[in-house]
Amino acid sequence: MTHPAAPLLVRLAGRRVVGVGGGTVAAAKLLPLVRDHGAQVVVISPQLHPSLSAHVTWRQRTYDGAEDLAGAVLAVAATDDAQVNERVAADAEAAGVLCVRSDADGDGTASFPATVRRGPLTIAVGTDGRSPTVARWLREQIEREYGAEYGALVELLGELRDDPAIRAHLSSLPASARRTAWRSIPLLDILAMLRSGSVETAKEVAAACLSSSSD
């Protein structure tokens, strides 16, 4: 029985990621990990794509073996040699390190989904490596459907969650009442307000729903 991959969001800020391969494919996989997620990326490759030079630690050589993966939470095998990628994947699995293979979607222990980011909101699509084309197509649909206002909605609700007065009020309620309070916020109406630029009004409406809740 083949089990599907478990969806998981991982914080990589300050964590070591080892990329084996330094070409165009490797750059596409690794650069976002540094730029968007704060990973500390080490690239092992005889050559390095120019876009990576200012962002990674470069070991200008070929892959030596499992010792190159020491301390890594993730390995990215992105060379144009399937045998090297297979060796990296095998070494990573033996060491308990997750591995993404750029040449064999689904054959590594991890994969990068097709992703849409709207501020703190992440929407990801994965197909267990069976159809990257479908994943990309769905991502394009999502990009058209979910605009910047969805990220603004998450930001707004996050601000209310951290508001001392609202926190104090909600903490006095039982868990069921707190859930009811959050669910009472008219999200579609709030989205419409955010879409039209009425950010303060949207916040006032949402805050009123939370503040007026009771047992």
N, C-alpha and C positions, 0 to 999 in steps of 0.2 A: 504494500500500500504506500503510495506516495502522498506525503502530507504537503499542503500548500505552505508557502512562506508566511510567517507571522508578521503583520505590519508593526513597525516599531520606529519611533522617533528617538534619535540618539543625540545627545549634546556632545559635540566634539571639541568645543572650545578648550584650548590648551592641551589637548590630547594628541598623541603621536599617531600619525598615519603614514604608512610607507607605500609609496608608489613605485612600481617597477616598470620602467618604460618612460620615456620623456618626449614622445612625439605629440602629434595633434590630438589623437584620441586620449592620451594621458592628460593633456592639458585640459580638455573638455571635462574630464572626470575630476581632476584634482583642484583646479583653480577655484571652483565654487566652495570647496571644502575649506580653503584658506580665507577667501574673500568674504564669503557669506556666513561661515560657521566657525571661524577662528581656530581651525585645526592647525597643528604644527606638522607640516608635511615634509617628509624626507623623500627625495626622488633618487632612485638608483638607475642610472642609464648613462651610456657613453655620450649621448647627445641630450640637449635640453631645449624644449620649445621656448622661444623668446618670451612668451607671455608668462612663463613660470619663473623666470630668472630672479625677479625681485621679491618673490613670495615664498620660495621653498629653500630648504637646505639640499644642495645637490651633491651627490656622491658620483663622481664622473668615472663610472666603471660598470661592468656587468654584474648581475646578481650573483652573490656568492653562496647563498644558502640560508637556512633557518636563522642563523645569527643576525642576518640583516633585519629580521622582523622583531627582534627583541624590544620589548616595551611598547609595541604597537597595539592599538585597539582595533585597527583595520588595515588590511593590505589591499592594494588595487593593482591587479596584474593587467598591465595595458601595453605589452610589447606586441610586435608583429610576428612573434615566434610562439606558436601554440604550445610547444614543448616547454618553453620557459614559463609561460603562464600556468601550465599544468603543474610544474614544479613549485611555483610560488603558492598555488592553491593547496597543494599537498602539504607543504611545509607549514602553511598557515593553519590548516586544520589540525595538524599534529600538535601545534603550539597553542591551540585554542584561540586563534586570532580569526576574526571574521575576514572573508576575502571576497572581493568583487572581481570577476573576470570580464574584461571588456570584449573578449572574442567568443564567449560561450555563455550567453545569458541563461541563467538557471542552473549552470554547472558549478558556480561558486556557492559559498554559504551565505552570501548577501547580494543584493542588487540595488541599484539606484532607480527608484520609480520615476515616472514622468510626473513632474511637480509643478503646481501653480502656487505662487506665494502672493498673499495679500497682507502685507504687514505681518502681524503675529499669526495670521491664519495660514495653515499649510493644507493643501488638498493634493493628495498623491494618488496615482493610478499605477497599479502593478498587474502584470499578467503571468507571473511566475516564469518569465522568460519565453513564453510561448508565442507572443505576438507584440513585439515593440511597436509595430505599426498601429495596432489598435490602441495601445497606451498613448502614443503621440496624438492620434486622432481624438481620443477622449479628452486629453489635456487641452487641445485646441477648442473643443466644445466648452470645457469648463472656463477657459480664459474669456470666452465671449459672454458666458452666462454670469460669472461672478466677478463683478468689478471692484474697484477700490473701496466702495462703501462697505463691503463685507469685512475688510480688514479694519476699517474705522469702527464698525460695530463691535468687533472683538476688543479693540482698544478702549472704547467707551465703557463697555461692561467691565473690563479689567480695572479701569479707574474707579468705577463705583464699588467694585468688590474691595478695593483698598481704601475707600473713603472711611475715615475713623467713625463718623457719625452713623453711617449706614452699617458698618461692621458692628458697632455697639448695639444698634437696634436689632439687627438680625440675630446676634448672639444671644439675645434674651428670648428668642423663639425656639420652639422645638424643631428638630430637623425637618419634619414634614411641612411645617409652616414656612421654613426657609426655602424649601424647594418650590412650594406654591408661589412664594413671592417672586422668585426668579422667573418662574413660568408665566407669571401674570404680565410680564413686559411684552407689549405688542411689537414683536420683532419686525414684522413687515412694515408697520407704520414708522418705526424707528429707521429702518433702511431707507424708506422714502424720504424722510427728513434729511438723512445724511447725504443721500443722492442729490438733493436740492441745495445742500450747503448749510442747512439749519442745524448745525452741530449742537449749539447750546440748548435749543429747544428740545432736540432729541435727548440730550442728557437730562434735562429737567423732567421730561415725561417718564423716562426710565427710573430716575431717582424717586419720583413721586410714587411709582408702583411699589418700590421697595420700602419706602418710608411709611407708607400707609398700611402696610400689611400688619396683621396681628394674629393672635391665637384663634 
